[in-house]
Amino acid sequence: MIEEVFFLQNDQDRRAELRPYIEILSFWGESIEDYLFLLDVREEKFYFSSCIWEKYPLPFMDIYFGMEDWISIIDVRDRDKVARSLEEVKSGKIDQVSMEYRMIDRKGVSVWVNCVGKCLSYEDGKASIIVGSISENVVSKKIDQLTGLQNQTVLEKVFQDIFQKGETGCFLMLGIDDFKNVNDKYGRKFGDEQLKKLAEIIDKNLDYDSQLYRLDGDKFGINLVGYSKENAKAFYNRIQTEFSIQTYSTVSAGAITY
């Protein structure tokens, strides 16, 4: 009983410490579309300024939820990098976050968001309280509306980072053969469905470290991290086979290692 009272008192003390930050979030959250958040690193709890629960399948427990709940609504393709970032915050390796990843809403749709946050309070040299925002609007100009993929603007930034870090892999540019004729013969709507089907097949075959981008027209860019040219060719052959079986259309590609 004594132990239970002790933990209850600690929780009340922590809530009192966080209250000024939460009130500020609530005030500013009423005037902007982004989701403002406070991350209590020590207790591993998220507090939000607005009803993020309405769009995303998070449990409503008072005004907070845990880190595991947060990870559960991250697209499985991005969970590792988000979890790594949170671990780096907890360990004291970093005291701010800035990343783009996908969240799954209540309809099962994958939504790209931009997440930024900065430490406002430290304990024992480690971040204790981080305040930031999660925005869908910031990334909207970087997302292809038809496929939901990131576009060439993002890809250019990715390769800047790759060259700076000296990473290796293979970049594959792939497109549908005679796509203009497909559009002319069967209509724009049919062509759009072909593009979405190709994106779906490629994405299904990607590992979590690699990434798919929508380029101009019928072209897609695929960053195959750590791939050799032989592995990239095997990947392309799988895509070519699956797409031709499902659509009776063909694809062609070019590749370059880095």
DANORMO-V394292 format. One line per field, one symbol per residue. ss: DSSP state (~ for helix, > for strand, _ for the rest). psi: psi as a letter, one per 20 degrees, with the letter a starting at -180 (. if undefined). A space follows every 50 residues. Layout:
BEGIN
ss: ???
psi: ???
END
This chain:
BEGIN
ss: _~~~~~~~~~~~~~~~~~~~~~~~~~~~~_____>>>>>>____>>>>__ _~~~_>____>__>>>~~~~~~_>____~~~~~~~~~~~~~____>>>>> >>>>>____>>>>>>>>>>>>>>__>>>>>>>>>>____~~~>______> _~~~~~~~~~~~~~~___>>>>>>>>__~~~~~~~~_~~~~~~~~~~~~~ ~~~~~_____>>>>____>>>>>>>___~~~~~~~~~~~~~~~~~~~___ >>>>>>>_
psi: gghghghgggghgghhhighghhgghghhijrhqoqqponggilqppqhr mhhhhqmqqondjrrrhhhghhjpphiigghghgghhhghijhqjqqorp rpqoaiijppppqppqqqpiqqpkjqphpppaqpphhhihijpphgijqq ahgggghghghghhikrqbppppqrpplhghgghgiqhggghhgghgggg gghhiqrhhrqpqpbqcjqqpoonpjqrhghhghgghgggggghghijrr qqqqqpq.
END
